[in-house]
Amino acid sequence: MTTAGPADLTQNAVCVLACRDCGTRQTLDPVFCRNCGSTALAWVKIGGNGRIYATTTIHRAPTPAFRPLVPYTLALVDLEGGARIMGHCAPGLAIGNAVHATICDAAGVTLMRFVSAGETR
């Protein structure tokens, strides 16, 4: 396993936590493995390719900074690296589409954005 962390998002790397004991990959920042209960977790870089599992369109901004972006689409993506993560996605993408994670700046923050697998931005 390589050393990584959530900040590597700005380096075009998708990072998840992996259990050193059973190998289960997990998102967010849990205290223990959801599969075996081990506390031996480490950040690992995984590829950004995957398939859309679900989408939803946001019509109401969660904060004033996001108001200029609405409506926008969020997607749950099953990554080839073994994790399901959420991020913004390009318009027109649908469940089952092959996608790739990219980085975008919106509302003053760096966000993960999924685009069609053939695109780079």
SULSULZI-V250749 format. One record per pair of residues at least 24 apart in sequence whose ideal C-beta (glycine too) atoms are under 10 Angstrom apart, sorted by sequence separation. I is the first residue (numbers start at 1). J is the second residue. D is the distance in Angstrom with one decimal. If there is no record, write none. Layout:
BEGIN
((I	J	D) (I	J	D))
END
This chain:
BEGIN
((5	29	9.9) (17	41	4.7) (18	42	6.0) (20	44	9.9) (51	75	9.8) (52	76	7.3) (53	77	6.4) (54	78	9.8) (75	99	7.3) (77	101	7.6) (87	111	6.8) (88	112	6.9) (89	113	6.7) (90	114	6.9) (92	116	8.5) (16	41	9.9) (17	42	6.9) (18	43	7.9) (50	75	9.4) (52	77	5.7) (53	78	5.1) (87	112	3.6) (88	113	4.5) (89	114	4.2) (90	115	4.8) (17	43	6.0) (18	44	4.6) (50	76	9.7) (51	77	6.8) (52	78	8.1) (86	112	8.2) (87	113	6.0) (88	114	7.1) (89	115	7.5) (90	116	6.7) (16	43	7.5) (17	44	7.5) (50	77	4.4) (51	78	5.5) (85	112	7.3) (87	114	5.4) (88	115	9.8) (89	116	9.4) (15	43	5.1) (16	44	6.4) (18	46	8.6) (49	77	9.2) (50	78	5.2) (51	79	8.7) (86	114	9.5) (15	44	6.7) (16	45	8.6) (48	77	8.9) (50	79	4.0) (51	80	8.5) (85	114	9.3) (90	119	7.4) (13	43	9.8) (14	44	9.8) (15	45	5.6) (16	46	5.9) (49	79	6.9) (50	80	5.7) (54	84	9.4) (56	86	9.5) (58	88	9.2) (13	44	9.7) (14	45	7.0) (15	46	7.3) (48	79	7.0) (49	80	5.0) (50	81	8.0) (53	84	6.2) (90	121	9.1) (13	45	4.5) (14	46	5.5) (47	79	6.9) (48	80	8.7) (49	81	8.3) (50	82	9.9) (53	85	9.8) (54	86	9.1) (12	45	9.9) (13	46	8.3) (14	47	7.0) (46	79	6.0) (47	80	5.6) (48	81	8.3) (50	83	8.7) (53	86	9.6) (56	89	10.0) (11	45	8.9) (13	47	9.2) (14	48	4.6) (46	80	7.7) (47	81	5.3) (50	84	8.4) (55	89	6.6) (57	91	9.3) (72	106	8.4) (8	43	7.8) (13	48	7.9) (14	49	9.3) (46	81	2.7) (50	85	8.2) (77	112	9.1) (7	43	9.5) (12	48	7.6) (14	50	9.0) (45	81	8.4) (46	82	7.0) (5	42	9.7) (6	43	7.4) (8	45	6.4) (44	81	8.2) (46	83	6.6) (48	85	9.5) (52	89	7.1) (69	106	5.9) (75	112	9.9) (77	114	5.7) (4	42	8.3) (5	43	4.7) (44	82	9.8) (55	93	6.9) (68	106	8.7) (69	107	6.5) (75	113	9.4) (76	114	9.9) (3	42	7.5) (4	43	4.2) (5	44	9.9) (44	83	9.7) (46	85	9.6) (48	87	9.6) (55	94	6.8) (68	107	7.6) (72	111	10.0) (75	114	5.5) (2	42	8.6) (3	43	6.8) (4	44	5.9) (5	45	9.5) (55	95	6.5) (66	106	7.6) (67	107	8.6) (73	113	9.9) (74	114	9.4) (1	42	5.1) (2	43	8.2) (3	44	8.6) (4	45	4.6) (52	93	6.0) (54	95	6.4) (65	106	8.6) (66	107	5.0) (72	113	9.7) (73	114	9.2) (1	43	8.2) (2	44	6.0) (3	45	9.0) (4	46	9.0) (52	94	6.6) (53	95	6.9) (55	97	9.2) (65	107	3.8) (66	108	9.9) (69	111	9.8) (1	44	4.8) (2	45	5.6) (52	95	5.3) (53	96	8.7) (64	107	8.9) (65	108	6.1) (66	109	9.4) (1	45	9.1) (2	46	10.0) (51	95	8.4) (52	96	6.3) (63	107	7.4) (65	109	8.0) (51	96	6.1) (52	97	4.9) (62	107	9.6) (51	97	6.8) (52	98	8.3) (61	107	8.6) (50	97	9.7) (51	98	5.8) (52	99	6.0) (50	98	7.6) (51	99	7.0) (49	98	7.2) (50	99	6.0) (49	99	7.4) (50	100	8.0) (48	99	8.4) (49	100	5.4) (50	101	7.7) (27	79	9.5) (48	100	5.3) (49	101	7.8) (47	100	8.6) (48	101	3.2) (25	79	8.6) (47	101	8.5) (48	102	7.6) (46	101	9.7) (48	103	9.6) (25	81	6.7) (26	82	9.3) (27	83	5.4) (25	82	4.2) (26	83	6.9) (27	84	6.9) (28	85	9.4) (24	82	8.2) (25	83	4.6) (26	84	9.6) (27	85	5.3) (23	82	8.5) (24	83	9.6) (25	84	9.4) (27	86	8.3) (55	114	9.7) (52	114	7.3) (14	77	9.6) (16	79	8.0) (18	81	9.3) (18	82	8.4) (48	112	8.3) (50	114	7.9) (14	79	6.6) (16	81	7.0) (18	83	9.0) (49	114	9.9) (15	81	9.7) (16	82	7.8) (17	83	8.9) (48	114	8.3) (51	117	9.0) (14	81	7.1) (16	83	4.4) (48	115	9.9) (50	117	8.8) (15	83	9.5) (16	84	9.6) (49	117	6.4) (14	83	8.0) (16	85	7.4) (48	117	9.8) (15	85	9.9) (14	85	7.1) (14	87	9.2) (9	87	9.7) (14	100	9.8) (14	101	5.2) (13	101	9.1) (12	101	8.1) (12	102	7.5) (13	103	9.7) (12	103	6.1) (9	101	8.8) (11	103	8.8) (10	103	6.6) (9	103	6.5) (10	105	9.9) (14	112	7.3) (10	110	5.6) (9	110	6.3) (9	111	8.5) (7	110	9.6) (9	112	6.3))
END
